[in-house]
Amino acid sequence: MRRILFFLLFPLLLSASSITHIKLDGAVSPASALHLQNALKSAKAQNASMLLIELDTPGGLASAMRDMVQMITNSPVPITVFVAPRGAQAASAGTYLLYAAHIAAMAPGTNTGAATPVQMGSPMQGDKAKMPTTMEKKVKGDASAFLQSLAQMRDRNATWARKSVEESVSITAQKALELGVIDLIATDRVQLLQKLHGKTVAINGGSVTIETKGATIHTFQSDWKTRLLSIITDPNVTYILMLVAIYGIFFELMNPGAVIPGVVGVISGVLALYALNVLPFNYAGLLLIALGIIFMIAEVFVAGFGILGIGGTIAFAAGSILLFDAQTLGQDISLPLIIALSLVSAGFFIWVMRLVLASRERKAVTGKQEMIGSRGTVVKATKEGYLIHAHGETWHARSAHKLQKDQEVTITDIEGLTLSVIPTKE
């Protein structure tokens, strides 16, 4: 009976198709590209009939987007990009991913467009006071040609693709369907799979028919490396790691031997440097943060009315705001986080520096250092030197001066159990 059941079910198992599904939420980043790369490998290994990308992004890095487009256009597995759920968007870099897909779909209440590339330090869209530079024209022209080439490859609306880049226009899902920007609209994943069944797409010079009826959906989860990359390349996390590195290393330098602050600072610094190597940042913002910290520290040493401290806090906050560009990355550092950490940094550097300086100026209360500078009384003169009464005990002492009994002396050094003393000046 088992053999009979096996031979009866075996053809059904062979005919059943599988679909690999991933979600790409948030800004397009190197972590997004790595997640897509791993999902494609999994889809090919499982011989999946399709890779379904559920997309919701405000945009992101052009470099990561181009890597993802290259993966999609060269994929042997049909790829469907579905902008969902309702209220989602495929803006900026997401528009390129939508155009690159073998099948582009959107849910009602979603939008796409505004594919104009933005560089760090470039003028805001609509800024009439500053004409675009030659480099900005080149970047925009390149992006326009790139999106139009994707439209031509997928037989979609190339005219609107050019307008999306050059005029930053956005459209709704219904309008995108009417203009031929996307292939279909589906309310949810179930309806999408029903509409996709039997569709034929061109892949690498051939054609593939997508089978979704009775298909098993495998949701591909990102691995630990992708999740870690996604976390540390978040501008908010990068910003926090950078400040933790500064605090930790600063505290270790002020208190050598503490170890833990130094270790935490170095690890955070390495992670922050890696993130800054991946993310485009503004050098002016980084310089303002450094100047802010210098001014805060200088407030401790320079007598004034708190001008350096206030100026340092303002410079620190301004540098934090300028450090990353939301239009370039698709997200920015949270303003409440900037305000909170600016105030914390001002308190940390000014308060900690004053504590450190006060502790160094304070007289030692234990050990050898506590003895130096204290006073004693000559008890007796001997052949070897003197006996001195100090700190409730009698000590052997030597002196380059001739001392009398009951004379008050000051301790200048201690070697073993023998004190070096001089007459106390009145």
TILUM-287967 format. One line per field, with one value per residue (C-alpha): residue number from 1; residue in one letter; z, y, x. Coordinates in nm, 2 decimals, always signed. Each point is the difference from the previous one (the first is absolute). Layout:
// TILUM-287967
resi: c(NUM / ...)
resn: c(A / ...)
pz: c(Z / ...)
py: c(Y / ...)
px: c(X / ...)
//
This chain:
// TILUM-287967
resi: c(1 / 2 / 3 / 4 / 5 / 6 / 7 / 8 / 9 / 10 / 11 / 12 / 13 / 14 / 15 / 16 / 17 / 18 / 19 / 20 / 21 / 22 / 23 / 24 / 25 / 26 / 27 / 28 / 29 / 30 / 31 / 32 / 33 / 34 / 35 / 36 / 37 / 38 / 39 / 40 / 41 / 42 / 43 / 44 / 45 / 46 / 47 / 48 / 49 / 50 / 51 / 52 / 53 / 54 / 55 / 56 / 57 / 58 / 59 / 60 / 61 / 62 / 63 / 64 / 65 / 66 / 67 / 68 / 69 / 70 / 71 / 72 / 73 / 74 / 75 / 76 / 77 / 78 / 79 / 80 / 81 / 82 / 83 / 84 / 85 / 86 / 87 / 88 / 89 / 90 / 91 / 92 / 93 / 94 / 95 / 96 / 97 / 98 / 99 / 100 / 101 / 102 / 103 / 104 / 105 / 106 / 107 / 108 / 109 / 110 / 111 / 112 / 113 / 114 / 115 / 116 / 117 / 118 / 119 / 120 / 121 / 122 / 123 / 124 / 125 / 126 / 127 / 128 / 129 / 130 / 131 / 132 / 133 / 134 / 135 / 136 / 137 / 138 / 139 / 140 / 141 / 142 / 143 / 144 / 145 / 146 / 147 / 148 / 149 / 150 / 151 / 152 / 153 / 154 / 155 / 156 / 157 / 158 / 159 / 160 / 161 / 162 / 163 / 164 / 165 / 166 / 167 / 168 / 169 / 170 / 171 / 172 / 173 / 174 / 175 / 176 / 177 / 178 / 179 / 180 / 181 / 182 / 183 / 184 / 185 / 186 / 187 / 188 / 189 / 190 / 191 / 192 / 193 / 194 / 195 / 196 / 197 / 198 / 199 / 200 / 201 / 202 / 203 / 204 / 205 / 206 / 207 / 208 / 209 / 210 / 211 / 212 / 213 / 214 / 215 / 216 / 217 / 218 / 219 / 220 / 221 / 222 / 223 / 224 / 225 / 226 / 227 / 228 / 229 / 230 / 231 / 232 / 233 / 234 / 235 / 236 / 237 / 238 / 239 / 240 / 241 / 242 / 243 / 244 / 245 / 246 / 247 / 248 / 249 / 250 / 251 / 252 / 253 / 254 / 255 / 256 / 257 / 258 / 259 / 260 / 261 / 262 / 263 / 264 / 265 / 266 / 267 / 268 / 269 / 270 / 271 / 272 / 273 / 274 / 275 / 276 / 277 / 278 / 279 / 280 / 281 / 282 / 283 / 284 / 285 / 286 / 287 / 288 / 289 / 290 / 291 / 292 / 293 / 294 / 295 / 296 / 297 / 298 / 299 / 300 / 301 / 302 / 303 / 304 / 305 / 306 / 307 / 308 / 309 / 310 / 311 / 312 / 313 / 314 / 315 / 316 / 317 / 318 / 319 / 320 / 321 / 322 / 323 / 324 / 325 / 326 / 327 / 328 / 329 / 330 / 331 / 332 / 333 / 334 / 335 / 336 / 337 / 338 / 339 / 340 / 341 / 342 / 343 / 344 / 345 / 346 / 347 / 348 / 349 / 350 / 351 / 352 / 353 / 354 / 355 / 356 / 357 / 358 / 359 / 360 / 361 / 362 / 363 / 364 / 365 / 366 / 367 / 368 / 369 / 370 / 371 / 372 / 373 / 374 / 375 / 376 / 377 / 378 / 379 / 380 / 381 / 382 / 383 / 384 / 385 / 386 / 387 / 388 / 389 / 390 / 391 / 392 / 393 / 394 / 395 / 396 / 397 / 398 / 399 / 400 / 401 / 402 / 403 / 404 / 405 / 406 / 407 / 408 / 409 / 410 / 411 / 412 / 413 / 414 / 415 / 416 / 417 / 418 / 419 / 420 / 421 / 422 / 423 / 424 / 425 / 426)
resn: c(M / R / R / I / L / F / F / L / L / F / P / L / L / L / S / A / S / S / I / T / H / I / K / L / D / G / A / V / S / P / A / S / A / L / H / L / Q / N / A / L / K / S / A / K / A / Q / N / A / S / M / L / L / I / E / L / D / T / P / G / G / L / A / S / A / M / R / D / M / V / Q / M / I / T / N / S / P / V / P / I / T / V / F / V / A / P / R / G / A / Q / A / A / S / A / G / T / Y / L / L / Y / A / A / H / I / A / A / M / A / P / G / T / N / T / G / A / A / T / P / V / Q / M / G / S / P / M / Q / G / D / K / A / K / M / P / T / T / M / E / K / K / V / K / G / D / A / S / A / F / L / Q / S / L / A / Q / M / R / D / R / N / A / T / W / A / R / K / S / V / E / E / S / V / S / I / T / A / Q / K / A / L / E / L / G / V / I / D / L / I / A / T / D / R / V / Q / L / L / Q / K / L / H / G / K / T / V / A / I / N / G / G / S / V / T / I / E / T / K / G / A / T / I / H / T / F / Q / S / D / W / K / T / R / L / L / S / I / I / T / D / P / N / V / T / Y / I / L / M / L / V / A / I / Y / G / I / F / F / E / L / M / N / P / G / A / V / I / P / G / V / V / G / V / I / S / G / V / L / A / L / Y / A / L / N / V / L / P / F / N / Y / A / G / L / L / L / I / A / L / G / I / I / F / M / I / A / E / V / F / V / A / G / F / G / I / L / G / I / G / G / T / I / A / F / A / A / G / S / I / L / L / F / D / A / Q / T / L / G / Q / D / I / S / L / P / L / I / I / A / L / S / L / V / S / A / G / F / F / I / W / V / M / R / L / V / L / A / S / R / E / R / K / A / V / T / G / K / Q / E / M / I / G / S / R / G / T / V / V / K / A / T / K / E / G / Y / L / I / H / A / H / G / E / T / W / H / A / R / S / A / H / K / L / Q / K / D / Q / E / V / T / I / T / D / I / E / G / L / T / L / S / V / I / P / T / K / E)
pz: c(+0.00 / +0.08 / -0.33 / -0.18 / +0.18 / -0.08 / -0.37 / +0.00 / +0.19 / -0.16 / -0.33 / +0.21 / +0.20 / -0.32 / -0.15 / +0.31 / -0.04 / +0.26 / +0.03 / +0.20 / +0.18 / +0.16 / +0.15 / -0.07 / +0.24 / +0.07 / -0.18 / -0.28 / +0.14 / -0.03 / +0.24 / -0.24 / -0.29 / +0.21 / +0.10 / -0.36 / -0.10 / +0.26 / -0.09 / -0.37 / +0.10 / +0.21 / -0.28 / -0.26 / +0.24 / +0.07 / -0.38 / +0.09 / -0.27 / +0.11 / +0.25 / +0.14 / +0.15 / +0.22 / -0.01 / +0.21 / -0.02 / +0.00 / -0.21 / +0.10 / -0.13 / -0.38 / +0.02 / +0.19 / -0.24 / -0.31 / +0.15 / +0.07 / -0.35 / -0.15 / +0.21 / -0.12 / -0.37 / -0.01 / +0.21 / -0.15 / +0.24 / -0.09 / +0.25 / +0.10 / +0.19 / +0.19 / +0.16 / +0.31 / +0.24 / -0.05 / +0.09 / -0.12 / -0.25 / -0.26 / -0.01 / -0.14 / -0.01 / +0.04 / -0.34 / -0.17 / +0.17 / -0.11 / -0.36 / +0.01 / +0.11 / -0.25 / +0.14 / +0.18 / +0.22 / +0.26 / +0.26 / +0.01 / +0.20 / -0.09 / -0.21 / -0.19 / -0.17 / +0.10 / -0.14 / -0.02 / +0.14 / +0.29 / +0.09 / +0.34 / +0.01 / -0.31 / +0.01 / +0.10 / -0.27 / -0.11 / +0.12 / -0.28 / +0.16 / -0.11 / -0.34 / -0.03 / -0.05 / -0.29 / +0.22 / +0.11 / -0.36 / -0.08 / +0.29 / -0.08 / -0.37 / +0.08 / +0.24 / -0.26 / -0.27 / +0.25 / +0.09 / -0.37 / -0.10 / +0.27 / -0.13 / -0.36 / +0.12 / +0.18 / -0.26 / +0.25 / -0.03 / -0.07 / -0.03 / +0.35 / +0.12 / -0.14 / +0.17 / +0.33 / +0.00 / -0.16 / +0.16 / +0.32 / -0.07 / +0.19 / -0.08 / +0.16 / -0.06 / -0.22 / -0.21 / -0.03 / -0.14 / -0.25 / -0.12 / -0.04 / +0.28 / +0.17 / -0.11 / +0.25 / +0.32 / +0.28 / +0.34 / +0.18 / -0.06 / -0.06 / -0.28 / -0.14 / -0.03 / -0.17 / -0.26 / -0.06 / -0.08 / -0.36 / -0.08 / -0.23 / +0.05 / -0.21 / +0.17 / -0.16 / -0.35 / +0.08 / +0.17 / +0.33 / +0.10 / +0.37 / +0.18 / +0.33 / +0.04 / +0.30 / +0.04 / +0.34 / +0.12 / +0.19 / +0.18 / -0.01 / +0.32 / +0.01 / +0.17 / +0.30 / -0.22 / -0.20 / +0.31 / +0.16 / -0.32 / -0.01 / +0.37 / -0.02 / -0.33 / +0.15 / +0.03 / +0.36 / +0.11 / -0.19 / +0.18 / +0.34 / -0.06 / -0.10 / +0.32 / +0.22 / -0.16 / +0.08 / +0.36 / +0.06 / -0.14 / +0.17 / +0.34 / -0.04 / -0.08 / +0.30 / +0.23 / -0.14 / +0.12 / +0.01 / -0.30 / -0.05 / -0.14 / -0.23 / -0.13 / -0.05 / -0.17 / -0.24 / -0.10 / -0.06 / -0.19 / -0.24 / -0.06 / -0.05 / -0.25 / -0.20 / -0.01 / -0.11 / -0.27 / -0.14 / +0.06 / -0.17 / +0.26 / +0.01 / +0.11 / +0.11 / +0.25 / +0.13 / +0.05 / +0.18 / +0.24 / +0.07 / +0.05 / +0.23 / +0.22 / +0.01 / +0.10 / +0.28 / +0.14 / -0.03 / +0.21 / +0.30 / -0.04 / -0.13 / +0.24 / -0.15 / +0.01 / -0.16 / -0.36 / -0.10 / +0.15 / -0.17 / -0.33 / +0.02 / +0.07 / -0.30 / -0.23 / +0.12 / -0.08 / -0.34 / -0.10 / +0.10 / -0.22 / -0.30 / +0.05 / -0.22 / -0.27 / +0.02 / -0.38 / -0.08 / +0.26 / +0.01 / +0.38 / +0.24 / +0.36 / +0.23 / +0.11 / +0.37 / +0.01 / -0.12 / +0.26 / +0.28 / -0.09 / -0.05 / +0.35 / +0.14 / -0.18 / +0.14 / +0.35 / -0.04 / -0.12 / +0.22 / +0.32 / -0.05 / -0.08 / +0.31 / +0.22 / -0.15 / +0.06 / +0.35 / +0.09 / -0.13 / +0.20 / +0.32 / +0.25 / +0.04 / +0.31 / +0.01 / -0.07 / -0.06 / -0.17 / +0.30 / +0.22 / -0.22 / +0.10 / +0.34 / +0.32 / +0.30 / +0.31 / +0.08 / +0.29 / +0.02 / -0.19 / -0.06 / -0.17 / -0.30 / -0.02 / +0.19 / +0.15 / -0.12 / +0.14 / -0.29 / -0.06 / +0.35 / -0.05 / +0.04 / -0.31 / -0.09 / -0.19 / -0.17 / -0.09 / -0.16 / +0.27 / +0.36 / +0.21 / +0.37 / +0.22 / -0.01 / -0.33 / -0.25 / -0.34 / -0.34 / -0.17 / -0.36 / -0.09 / +0.13 / -0.08 / +0.17 / +0.36 / +0.00 / -0.05 / -0.16 / +0.18 / +0.00 / +0.27 / -0.03 / -0.11 / +0.21)
py: c(+0.00 / +0.24 / -0.06 / +0.05 / +0.33 / +0.11 / -0.07 / +0.18 / +0.31 / +0.02 / +0.16 / +0.25 / +0.09 / +0.06 / +0.22 / +0.22 / +0.32 / +0.22 / +0.38 / +0.18 / +0.31 / +0.28 / +0.34 / +0.31 / +0.27 / +0.33 / +0.17 / -0.18 / -0.07 / -0.25 / -0.22 / -0.01 / -0.10 / -0.28 / -0.12 / -0.01 / -0.18 / -0.27 / -0.04 / -0.05 / -0.27 / -0.17 / +0.02 / -0.15 / -0.28 / -0.09 / +0.03 / +0.25 / +0.11 / +0.36 / +0.25 / +0.23 / +0.33 / +0.19 / +0.35 / +0.31 / +0.26 / +0.38 / -0.05 / -0.04 / -0.03 / +0.01 / -0.25 / -0.26 / +0.05 / -0.05 / -0.33 / -0.12 / +0.10 / -0.20 / -0.30 / +0.02 / +0.06 / -0.29 / -0.24 / -0.34 / -0.01 / +0.22 / +0.29 / +0.18 / +0.33 / +0.07 / +0.34 / -0.09 / +0.02 / +0.29 / +0.32 / -0.13 / +0.18 / -0.07 / +0.34 / +0.11 / -0.31 / -0.22 / +0.13 / -0.15 / -0.34 / +0.01 / +0.06 / -0.26 / -0.28 / -0.26 / +0.08 / +0.32 / +0.02 / +0.24 / -0.01 / +0.26 / +0.31 / -0.03 / +0.24 / +0.01 / +0.26 / +0.29 / -0.18 / +0.31 / -0.09 / +0.22 / +0.05 / +0.11 / +0.38 / +0.05 / +0.27 / -0.11 / -0.07 / +0.31 / +0.23 / +0.27 / +0.20 / -0.24 / -0.14 / -0.37 / -0.06 / -0.19 / -0.31 / +0.01 / +0.02 / -0.30 / -0.20 / +0.08 / -0.08 / -0.33 / -0.10 / +0.10 / -0.22 / -0.29 / +0.00 / +0.04 / -0.29 / -0.22 / +0.12 / -0.10 / -0.34 / -0.08 / +0.17 / +0.26 / +0.38 / +0.16 / +0.35 / +0.00 / -0.15 / +0.31 / +0.23 / -0.18 / +0.07 / +0.35 / +0.14 / -0.21 / -0.09 / -0.28 / -0.19 / -0.23 / -0.37 / +0.05 / +0.27 / -0.22 / -0.28 / +0.24 / +0.14 / -0.34 / +0.05 / -0.33 / -0.32 / -0.04 / +0.10 / -0.25 / +0.06 / -0.25 / -0.29 / -0.26 / +0.20 / +0.08 / -0.37 / -0.07 / +0.27 / -0.12 / -0.36 / -0.09 / +0.33 / -0.03 / +0.21 / +0.03 / -0.11 / -0.01 / -0.03 / -0.26 / +0.00 / -0.14 / -0.07 / +0.08 / -0.27 / +0.12 / -0.23 / -0.22 / +0.14 / +0.00 / +0.34 / +0.00 / +0.33 / +0.04 / +0.15 / +0.21 / -0.16 / +0.15 / +0.18 / +0.17 / +0.10 / +0.14 / +0.19 / +0.14 / +0.12 / +0.16 / +0.18 / +0.17 / +0.37 / +0.01 / -0.30 / +0.12 / +0.33 / -0.16 / -0.24 / +0.30 / +0.19 / -0.31 / -0.04 / +0.36 / -0.03 / -0.33 / +0.09 / +0.34 / -0.15 / -0.26 / +0.27 / +0.20 / -0.31 / -0.24 / -0.36 / +0.02 / -0.25 / -0.04 / +0.35 / -0.04 / -0.34 / +0.11 / +0.32 / -0.17 / -0.27 / +0.28 / +0.20 / -0.28 / -0.07 / +0.38 / +0.02 / -0.29 / +0.16 / +0.34 / -0.19 / -0.14 / +0.31 / +0.33 / +0.27 / +0.37 / +0.09 / +0.34 / -0.17 / -0.22 / +0.31 / +0.19 / -0.29 / -0.01 / +0.38 / -0.02 / -0.25 / +0.21 / +0.31 / -0.20 / -0.11 / +0.35 / +0.13 / -0.17 / +0.17 / +0.35 / +0.24 / +0.15 / +0.01 / -0.34 / +0.13 / -0.28 / -0.26 / +0.14 / +0.04 / -0.35 / -0.14 / +0.19 / -0.11 / -0.36 / +0.01 / +0.17 / -0.26 / -0.28 / +0.14 / +0.04 / -0.33 / -0.20 / +0.10 / -0.15 / +0.05 / -0.19 / -0.28 / -0.02 / +0.07 / +0.24 / +0.02 / +0.05 / +0.37 / -0.09 / -0.23 / +0.28 / +0.24 / -0.26 / -0.10 / +0.36 / +0.08 / -0.32 / +0.06 / +0.35 / -0.13 / -0.29 / +0.20 / +0.30 / -0.19 / -0.29 / +0.23 / +0.21 / -0.32 / -0.13 / +0.33 / +0.03 / -0.35 / +0.06 / +0.32 / -0.16 / -0.11 / -0.37 / -0.15 / -0.34 / -0.16 / +0.16 / +0.31 / +0.08 / +0.02 / +0.24 / +0.36 / -0.09 / +0.11 / -0.16 / +0.07 / -0.09 / -0.24 / -0.08 / +0.05 / -0.33 / -0.09 / -0.12 / +0.30 / +0.09 / -0.15 / +0.18 / -0.02 / +0.02 / -0.15 / -0.14 / -0.21 / +0.04 / -0.01 / +0.00 / +0.32 / +0.17 / +0.36 / +0.22 / +0.26 / -0.01 / -0.06 / +0.06 / -0.21 / +0.10 / +0.19 / -0.02 / -0.15 / -0.07 / -0.33 / +0.03 / -0.37 / -0.35 / -0.29 / -0.33 / +0.09 / +0.31 / +0.35 / +0.29 / +0.32 / +0.37 / +0.27 / +0.14 / +0.36 / +0.21)
px: c(+0.00 / +0.29 / +0.16 / -0.33 / -0.06 / +0.35 / -0.03 / -0.34 / +0.12 / +0.34 / -0.12 / -0.20 / +0.30 / +0.20 / -0.27 / -0.04 / +0.18 / +0.16 / +0.02 / +0.27 / -0.13 / +0.20 / -0.09 / +0.20 / -0.10 / +0.16 / +0.29 / +0.19 / +0.34 / +0.29 / -0.19 / -0.30 / +0.23 / +0.15 / -0.34 / -0.11 / +0.32 / -0.06 / -0.37 / +0.09 / +0.25 / -0.27 / -0.25 / +0.24 / +0.10 / -0.37 / -0.08 / -0.27 / -0.24 / +0.02 / +0.15 / -0.26 / +0.14 / -0.25 / +0.13 / -0.05 / +0.28 / +0.04 / +0.32 / +0.36 / +0.36 / +0.04 / +0.30 / -0.21 / -0.29 / +0.21 / +0.14 / -0.35 / -0.12 / +0.29 / -0.10 / -0.36 / +0.07 / +0.25 / -0.21 / -0.09 / -0.30 / -0.30 / -0.02 / -0.32 / +0.02 / -0.32 / -0.04 / -0.20 / -0.18 / -0.24 / +0.17 / +0.34 / +0.22 / +0.27 / +0.15 / +0.34 / +0.22 / -0.31 / -0.13 / +0.31 / -0.06 / -0.36 / +0.10 / +0.27 / -0.23 / -0.13 / -0.35 / -0.08 / -0.31 / -0.14 / -0.27 / -0.28 / +0.10 / +0.37 / +0.21 / +0.33 / +0.22 / +0.22 / +0.31 / +0.22 / +0.35 / +0.12 / +0.36 / +0.14 / +0.01 / -0.22 / -0.27 / -0.35 / -0.25 / -0.18 / +0.29 / -0.01 / +0.28 / +0.27 / +0.04 / +0.10 / +0.37 / +0.14 / +0.06 / -0.36 / -0.12 / +0.22 / -0.14 / -0.36 / +0.06 / +0.16 / -0.28 / -0.26 / +0.16 / +0.04 / -0.37 / -0.11 / +0.22 / -0.17 / -0.34 / +0.09 / +0.13 / -0.32 / -0.23 / -0.12 / -0.07 / +0.34 / -0.14 / -0.13 / +0.33 / +0.18 / -0.25 / +0.04 / +0.37 / +0.01 / -0.32 / -0.02 / -0.36 / -0.18 / -0.32 / -0.25 / -0.04 / -0.31 / +0.18 / +0.31 / -0.22 / -0.17 / +0.34 / +0.16 / +0.25 / -0.11 / -0.16 / -0.28 / -0.17 / -0.08 / -0.16 / +0.22 / +0.25 / -0.28 / -0.16 / +0.34 / +0.09 / -0.34 / +0.07 / +0.35 / -0.09 / +0.08 / +0.18 / +0.30 / +0.31 / +0.32 / +0.32 / +0.34 / -0.13 / -0.26 / -0.34 / -0.12 / -0.36 / -0.07 / -0.19 / -0.16 / -0.30 / +0.06 / +0.35 / +0.17 / +0.12 / +0.33 / +0.08 / +0.37 / +0.14 / +0.32 / +0.30 / +0.19 / +0.25 / -0.27 / -0.18 / +0.32 / +0.08 / -0.36 / +0.03 / +0.34 / -0.07 / -0.31 / +0.10 / -0.13 / +0.20 / +0.32 / -0.04 / -0.03 / +0.29 / +0.22 / -0.08 / +0.05 / +0.34 / +0.09 / -0.13 / +0.17 / +0.34 / -0.01 / -0.08 / +0.27 / +0.26 / -0.10 / +0.00 / +0.27 / -0.06 / -0.38 / +0.01 / -0.38 / -0.07 / +0.30 / -0.11 / -0.36 / +0.13 / +0.23 / -0.26 / -0.26 / +0.25 / +0.08 / -0.37 / -0.06 / +0.29 / -0.13 / -0.35 / +0.15 / +0.20 / -0.33 / -0.23 / +0.06 / +0.05 / +0.08 / +0.35 / -0.12 / -0.24 / +0.28 / +0.23 / -0.28 / -0.04 / +0.37 / +0.01 / -0.30 / +0.18 / +0.32 / -0.20 / -0.18 / +0.34 / +0.15 / -0.29 / +0.16 / +0.34 / -0.10 / -0.17 / -0.31 / -0.37 / -0.07 / +0.03 / +0.23 / -0.23 / -0.31 / +0.19 / +0.13 / -0.35 / -0.14 / +0.29 / -0.04 / -0.38 / +0.05 / +0.27 / -0.23 / -0.28 / +0.23 / +0.18 / -0.24 / -0.24 / -0.35 / -0.06 / +0.32 / -0.05 / -0.38 / +0.02 / +0.17 / +0.11 / -0.30 / -0.02 / -0.09 / +0.30 / +0.23 / -0.14 / +0.03 / +0.36 / +0.11 / -0.11 / +0.15 / +0.33 / +0.02 / -0.07 / +0.24 / +0.31 / -0.05 / -0.10 / +0.25 / +0.29 / -0.07 / -0.01 / +0.32 / +0.18 / -0.14 / +0.11 / +0.36 / +0.03 / -0.13 / +0.26 / +0.06 / -0.16 / +0.17 / +0.34 / +0.34 / -0.14 / -0.21 / +0.32 / +0.18 / -0.07 / -0.13 / +0.17 / +0.17 / +0.20 / +0.37 / +0.00 / +0.37 / +0.33 / +0.20 / +0.32 / -0.19 / -0.22 / -0.32 / -0.31 / -0.31 / -0.35 / -0.26 / -0.34 / -0.01 / +0.32 / +0.37 / +0.21 / +0.37 / +0.09 / +0.29 / +0.05 / +0.26 / -0.08 / +0.10 / -0.31 / -0.08 / -0.23 / -0.36 / +0.06 / -0.28 / +0.10 / -0.17 / +0.03 / +0.13 / +0.05 / -0.01 / +0.22 / -0.09 / -0.06 / +0.23 / -0.13 / +0.18 / -0.09 / +0.08 / -0.07 / -0.35 / -0.01 / -0.22)
//
